Amino acid sequence: MVNDIIADSLTRIRNASMRRLDTTTLYYAKIVVSILEVFQAKGFIEGYKVIEQNKKQSINVVLKYDEKGYSVINEITRISKPGRRVYKGKDALKRFKNGYGTIVVSTSKGVIANDEAYKANVGGEALCSIW
């Protein structure tokens, strides 16, 4: 039983990219799929696919590397944790790592990137950061 499904997913992605694996498998959750959509839109992963085996769903994530074989993901961290939730207003979400990084935010308009949240004039729970 995994208590924090988001932290487990981020750790699996981080470990797979450090080992330079092509794919990794994550537990299925709607919030994880939403986070992966943001990662794919921002170009941090190639893609993902939801797989169903024996009535259990999992997510197969295809990682992305540059032409030299280095991972596109430099750092991926969990911000808001089950023991300490972190909420940020729209002004705190303006830029991250001079525009090279992304903060994934859970807002009233769904799970979106920090620049989209700033344009939509909404704040929310900062789930994780990636650059």
Secondary structure, DSSP 4 states (H G I P E B T S, - for coil): --S-HHHHHHHHHHHHHHTT-SEEEEE--HHHHHHHHHHHHHTSEEEEEEEEETTEEEEEEEE-B-TTS-BS-S-EEE-SBTTB--EE-GGGGS-SGGGTSEEEEEETTEEEEHHHHHHTT--EEEEEEE-
